[in-house]
Amino acid sequence: MQTIFVQVKCELGKSYDVAGQAVETVTQVSEVHSISGNWDLMLKCYLEDNQDIGHFVCEKIQKIPGIKDTFTIITFKAFS
């Protein structure tokens, strides 16, 4: 299992709609956080080891209505 974070910039007034759509329709999205700064949302996603990250982001995340831009962060190791 691989973990990625996708920062999302939304169209004005669409952040809550995008967040709801992401958690309801994309099974790989485990959490959506509203954040400050240059991005509106951060999505935490769990992908299968063999799943193509670029294809997932393009086909599942960027097609959600109300998304203007994305920035993907690939993780290596989680510490606890």
C-alpha positions as CSV (number, residue, x, y, z in Angstrom):
1,M,0.0,0.0,0.0
2,Q,1.3,3.4,-0.9
3,T,0.2,6.7,0.6
4,I,0.0,10.0,-1.3
5,F,-1.2,13.4,-0.5
6,V,-2.9,15.6,-3.1
7,Q,-3.2,19.3,-2.5
8,V,-6.1,20.8,-4.4
9,K,-7.0,24.3,-5.5
10,C,-10.7,24.7,-6.0
11,E,-12.9,27.1,-8.0
12,L,-14.1,29.9,-5.7
13,G,-16.9,28.7,-3.4
14,K,-16.5,25.0,-4.4
15,S,-14.2,23.7,-1.6
16,Y,-16.9,22.0,0.4
17,D,-18.5,20.5,-2.7
18,V,-15.1,19.1,-3.8
19,A,-14.3,17.7,-0.4
20,G,-17.7,15.9,-0.2
21,Q,-17.3,14.5,-3.7
22,A,-13.8,13.3,-3.0
23,V,-14.7,11.3,0.1
24,E,-18.0,10.0,-1.3
25,T,-16.9,8.9,-4.7
26,V,-13.2,8.1,-4.6
27,T,-12.6,5.0,-2.5
28,Q,-8.9,5.6,-2.2
29,V,-9.4,8.9,-0.5
30,S,-9.3,8.3,3.3
31,E,-9.3,11.9,4.6
32,V,-9.9,15.4,3.2
33,H,-8.5,18.4,5.2
34,S,-9.3,22.1,4.6
35,I,-5.9,23.9,4.7
36,S,-4.6,27.4,4.6
37,G,-2.1,28.8,2.1
38,N,-1.9,28.4,-1.6
39,W,-4.1,25.3,-1.7
40,D,-7.6,24.8,-0.4
41,L,-7.7,21.1,0.4
42,M,-5.4,18.2,1.2
43,L,-6.5,14.7,0.3
44,K,-4.9,11.6,1.9
45,C,-5.0,8.7,-0.5
46,Y,-4.1,5.0,-0.1
47,L,-3.2,3.3,-3.4
48,E,-2.3,-0.3,-4.1
49,D,1.4,-0.8,-4.7
50,N,1.0,-1.4,-8.4
51,Q,-1.5,1.4,-9.0
52,D,-0.1,4.2,-11.3
53,I,-0.1,7.5,-9.3
54,G,-0.3,9.8,-12.3
55,H,-3.2,7.9,-13.8
56,F,-5.1,7.9,-10.5
57,V,-4.7,11.6,-10.0
58,C,-5.6,12.4,-13.6
59,E,-8.6,10.1,-13.8
60,K,-10.0,10.1,-10.3
61,I,-9.0,13.4,-8.6
62,Q,-8.7,16.0,-11.3
63,K,-12.0,15.0,-12.9
64,I,-14.0,16.0,-9.7
65,P,-16.1,19.1,-10.6
66,G,-14.8,22.3,-9.1
67,I,-11.0,21.4,-9.0
68,K,-8.7,23.9,-10.7
69,D,-5.3,22.5,-9.9
70,T,-3.5,19.7,-8.0
71,F,-0.1,19.1,-6.5
72,T,0.8,15.5,-5.6
73,I,3.1,14.6,-2.7
74,I,4.5,11.0,-2.8
75,T,5.5,9.6,0.6
76,F,8.3,7.1,1.4
77,K,7.8,6.1,5.0
78,A,5.5,6.8,7.9
79,F,6.9,7.2,11.4
80,S,4.9,6.7,14.6
